């Protein structure tokens, strides 16, 4: 066979093929690309749109008939439960009160608290009082209202001070806590000034007229006595006036308040001197001059009336008329 050479130009013509066009990659399915929860959400939305879970607006007659019975059952159960709880609570409270559980619990709590305070030294061990001379120690302790072993934290100094100042002998008081275990009390006692008689009962008073004690002890019988209603309130004013003449003042026994207007003075020898409502200082000075010059209180006189500004009336004893008119002056 003859070999035929074929050059490049002698090659048979072949139909030209269309170049392959690369197809664009298929877009990824969004559903597949979503995370699990996203796909679940889309699924639920699709199912809901199909109406599978739509609420039924119309109820059957049978269900509507059964509803009132269910409500009544619930109401009955609630009422029964409430009654049971109320009964249980009431009965429990009755048992607690009857057996004294609350009181016992309170006592236990108090004992526990005191033991804790005692462990740190916060309980009363000592009571110190200064300035006491006449006041009763027993009365002071009763007014304090505290005993050894009590909690010093619970002690109220202000209330204790108010109670102490109600005691007759105490004019002022100060009370304080000295931690950890001491109560300190400082007193200022009243000074006896006079004795006050009212409705036949004699008491001891201070300068302000406050009653110190209702016991008329022999220890204070040397003090002058004022008699009558509100005589205690005016005693200091009178005694300041009479003290200008100490010699005559020491002979005074009683000062009687008359209608809360003026004074009648009674001396130890029975002589009574009637002072005026106004000008008592002048009348007292006149009496002092008569005593110095005439010794008038020792002349058998029963009473001397000084209520008039320009006259003096003297009443003599029936058996002793030594005192006579002098120089034409009326006595």
Helices and strands as residue ranges (DSSP letters): H 30-33, H 36-49, H 61-98, H 101-119, E 126-130, H 137-144, H 157-164, E 170-178, E 182-189, E 194-198, E 201-205, E 211-213, G 218-220, E 225-227, H 231-242, H 246-249, E 252-258, E 262-267, E 272-274, H 280-294, G 296-298, E 301-305, E 313-316
